[in-house]
Amino acid sequence: MAIRFYNSLTNQTEDFQPLEAGVVRMYSCGPTVYDFAHIGNFRSFLFADLIRRFLEVMGNDVTHIMNITDVGHMTDDHLADGGGEDKMEAAAKRLKEDKKSGKVPDGAIENPDDPYQVAQFFTDAFLEDSRKLGLKIAFEYPQNIPHATNHIQDMQEMIDELIKSGHAYVGPDGAVYYSVESFPKYGSLSGNTLDQLREGSGGRVQQNDQASKKHPADFLLWKPDQSHIMKWDSPWGMGYPGWHIECSVMARKLLGRDVIDIHTGGEDLIFPHHECEIAQSCGASGEDHFARFWMHARF
């Protein structure tokens, strides 16, 4: 029996065949662990689980990776340039107040000022809920559910690849940006054009960031910031990675391929997150595709 899936990349229902017969490599965007996952989040995760189970029933060996975002996801993430407060930092402040008020039981988290403890607190809650729902991947932690903070060096290596290949550059502010004009297919998933994404289009781009960018839609790969709550040394200064680079890196490393079979996520991630993933992964690999099938769930 032929397997047919709706592909968000082409907006068509297409026959699905894995790149390697009988072996499916699949990546799903997981939670940003700054709060408890809600029912809309779990709809996306259940959607991915259903696809996996169906493929397995059809005789495929499925390797499924889902990330844990515990750094770099900012409150103004729709801007794609690292604006706003880190969601982990915001969560730490909120948990500290909740602990004082008794909303968080004593002993649940020892130090709410520690972003790593905050991340693990919400990761544990996510895994507990996921296991109650029977998500197969929840029983494969941590090997198939990696934390972004465990792959900082890998992110820096891919950023360096992108700089050397001409897809990224260091701006006057010292931050590293991806040059969207270097990748002609940018916008192919979301339907956006570079003209639409220029300054003022949809209010996506902040005026005070433009001096550092070659194009208003260029997005952050690494931001030097000594004051950030989570920071690492890098060739571009002490700082932290942009939100999008983690998924490109972990998909390639843990699935062992430059091109994977399926990428899933919520429809809210199509732009900018998944669009930026495609640009990064293809820019680093030189391939025409990152994922052959993109599949999105509504909330």
C-alpha positions in Angstrom: 0.0 0.0 0.0 1.3 3.4 -1.0 1.9 5.9 1.9 0.7 9.4 1.1 1.3 12.5 3.3 0.4 16.2 2.9 3.7 18.0 2.5 3.7 21.6 3.7 6.7 22.4 1.5 4.7 21.8 -1.7 1.2 22.2 -0.4 0.3 18.9 -1.9 -0.4 15.3 -0.9 2.4 13.2 -2.2 3.7 9.6 -2.2 6.1 9.0 0.7 9.2 6.8 0.3 12.1 7.1 2.7 15.5 8.0 1.3 16.7 4.6 2.6 14.3 1.8 2.0 12.6 0.7 5.2 14.4 3.4 7.3 12.8 6.7 8.2 14.7 9.6 9.8 12.3 12.0 11.5 12.8 15.2 13.5 10.3 17.1 15.6 10.6 20.5 17.2 10.0 19.9 20.9 9.2 22.2 23.8 10.9 25.3 25.0 11.0 24.4 28.6 10.1 27.7 30.2 6.6 26.7 31.2 4.3 23.7 31.3 3.3 22.4 27.9 -0.3 23.1 27.0 -2.9 21.1 25.1 -2.0 22.8 21.8 1.7 21.9 22.2 0.7 18.3 22.9 -1.5 18.2 19.8 1.7 18.7 17.8 3.6 16.1 19.7 0.8 13.6 19.4 0.6 14.3 15.7 4.3 13.3 15.4 3.8 10.2 17.5 0.9 9.1 15.3 3.0 9.5 12.1 5.8 7.5 13.7 3.5 4.7 14.8 1.9 4.5 11.4 5.2 4.3 9.6 6.3 1.6 12.0 3.1 -0.4 11.5 3.9 -0.1 7.8 7.2 -1.9 8.4 9.6 1.0 8.7 12.4 1.4 11.2 11.9 4.9 12.5 14.5 7.0 14.2 12.7 9.9 15.8 14.5 12.9 17.4 12.8 15.7 19.4 14.8 18.6 20.9 14.5 20.4 24.2 15.0 24.1 23.7 16.7 25.4 26.9 18.5 28.5 25.6 18.2 31.1 22.8 14.5 31.3 22.5 13.7 34.9 23.1 10.4 36.5 24.0 10.4 38.4 20.7 11.2 35.2 18.7 9.0 36.3 15.8 11.6 38.9 15.0 14.2 36.2 14.3 17.0 38.4 15.6 17.3 37.6 19.3 15.1 40.4 20.6 13.6 40.5 24.0 14.3 38.5 27.1 15.4 34.9 27.1 12.4 32.7 27.9 14.5 30.7 30.4 15.5 33.9 32.2 11.8 34.9 32.3 10.8 31.5 33.6 13.4 31.7 36.4 12.0 35.0 37.6 8.5 33.6 37.5 9.4 30.4 39.3 11.1 32.3 42.0 8.0 34.3 42.7 5.9 31.1 42.5 8.1 29.4 45.1 7.7 32.3 47.5 3.9 32.3 47.1 3.7 28.5 47.5 2.5 27.8 44.0 5.6 25.6 43.5 6.0 23.1 46.4 9.1 23.2 48.5 11.7 20.8 47.1 10.3 20.9 43.6 13.2 23.1 42.6 16.2 24.0 44.8 17.3 27.2 43.1 14.9 28.9 40.7 17.7 31.4 39.8 19.6 28.6 38.1 18.3 28.3 34.5 19.5 24.8 34.2 17.4 23.7 37.2 14.5 25.6 35.7 14.9 23.8 32.4 15.1 20.4 34.1 12.0 21.2 36.2 9.9 21.8 33.1 11.6 19.1 31.1 10.6 16.6 33.9 7.1 17.9 33.8 6.9 17.5 30.0 8.2 14.0 30.1 5.8 13.0 32.9 2.8 14.3 30.8 4.2 12.8 27.6 4.5 9.4 29.2 1.0 9.6 30.6 -0.2 10.2 27.0 1.9 7.3 25.8 4.3 9.2 23.5 6.9 6.7 22.4 9.7 9.2 22.3 9.1 10.2 25.9 10.6 6.8 26.9 13.7 7.5 24.9 15.0 10.4 26.9 17.7 11.6 26.9 19.2 9.8 23.9 16.5 10.9 21.4 15.4 14.0 23.2 18.6 16.2 23.3 19.0 19.5 25.2 20.2 22.4 23.1 22.7 23.4 25.8 24.5 20.0 25.3 25.3 20.9 21.7 26.7 24.5 21.9 30.0 23.4 20.4 28.2 21.7 17.5 26.3 24.9 16.9 29.5 26.9 16.8 31.0 24.5 14.3 28.0 24.9 12.0 28.0 28.7 12.3 31.7 28.6 11.3 30.8 26.5 8.3 28.1 29.0 7.3 30.6 31.9 7.6 33.2 30.1 5.5 30.6 29.2 2.8 29.4 32.8 2.5 26.0 32.2 4.0 26.7 34.1 7.3 28.7 37.1 8.4 29.8 38.9 11.5 28.0 42.3 11.8 29.4 45.5 13.2 27.8 44.7 16.5 29.9 41.5 16.7 26.8 39.2 16.3 26.7 36.6 13.6 23.8 36.7 11.1 22.6 34.5 8.3 22.5 36.3 5.0 19.1 35.4 3.5 20.1 36.8 0.2 22.7 34.1 -0.1 20.0 31.4 -0.2 17.6 31.9 -3.1 15.1 29.4 -1.7 14.5 31.4 1.5 10.8 31.8 1.8 9.9 28.6 -0.1 8.2 27.0 2.9 6.3 30.0 4.2 5.6 31.7 0.9 7.4 34.9 2.1 9.5 36.9 -0.4 12.6 38.9 0.5 10.7 42.1 -0.5 7.9 41.2 1.9 10.4 40.7 4.6 12.1 44.1 4.2 12.0 46.6 6.9 8.5 47.5 7.9 6.9 44.3 6.5 4.5 43.0 9.1 6.5 44.8 11.9 8.8 41.8 12.1 12.1 43.8 12.1 13.3 46.2 14.8 14.7 49.5 13.5 17.6 49.5 16.0 18.9 46.2 14.6 19.2 47.3 11.0 22.7 48.9 11.1 24.2 45.5 11.8 22.4 43.6 9.1 22.9 43.4 5.3 19.2 42.7 4.9 16.4 43.3 7.4 15.4 39.6 7.3 18.9 38.3 8.2 18.6 36.3 11.3 20.7 35.7 14.4 23.1 32.8 14.7 25.2 34.0 17.6 24.8 37.0 19.9 27.8 38.2 22.0 26.4 39.2 25.4 28.4 39.1 28.6 25.3 39.9 30.7 23.1 37.1 29.4 22.1 34.5 32.1 23.3 31.7 29.9 26.5 32.3 27.9 29.4 30.4 26.4 32.8 31.3 25.0 33.0 31.4 21.2 35.1 32.7 18.4 32.7 35.7 18.3 32.8 36.4 22.0 31.0 35.3 25.1 27.4 34.9 24.3 24.6 32.6 23.2 23.2 31.0 20.1 20.2 32.1 18.1 17.1 30.0 18.4 17.1 28.4 15.0 20.6 26.9 14.8 20.0 24.2 17.4 17.5 22.2 15.3 19.7 22.2 12.2 22.6 21.0 14.3 20.9 18.3 16.4 19.0 16.9 13.4 22.2 16.5 11.4 24.2 15.1 14.3 21.7 12.7 15.8 20.1 11.5 12.5 23.4 11.3 10.8 22.3 12.8 7.5 22.3 16.2 5.8 18.8 15.4 4.3 16.2 13.7 6.4 12.9 12.2 5.5 10.3 14.1 7.7 10.3 17.2 9.9 7.3 17.9 12.0 6.1 20.8 14.2 3.3 23.2 15.0 2.2 25.4 12.2 3.3 28.4 14.2 6.9 27.4 13.6 6.7 27.5 9.8 8.0 31.1 9.9 10.5 32.1 11.0 11.8 28.9 12.7 11.4 26.2 10.0 12.2 28.6 7.2 15.5 29.5 8.9 16.3 25.8 9.6 16.1 25.1 5.9 18.4 28.0 5.1 20.9 26.9 7.7 20.9 23.2 6.9 21.1 23.6 3.1 23.7 26.4 3.5 25.9 24.1 5.6 25.4 21.0 3.5 25.1 22.3 0.0 22.0 20.1 -0.5 18.8 21.3 -2.2 16.6 20.1 0.7 16.9 19.7 4.5 13.7 17.6 5.0 11.9 16.0 2.1 8.5 16.2 3.9 7.5 19.0 6.2 4.4 18.2 8.2 2.6 20.7 10.5 -0.1 20.4 13.1 -2.6 23.1 14.0 -3.2 24.1 17.6 
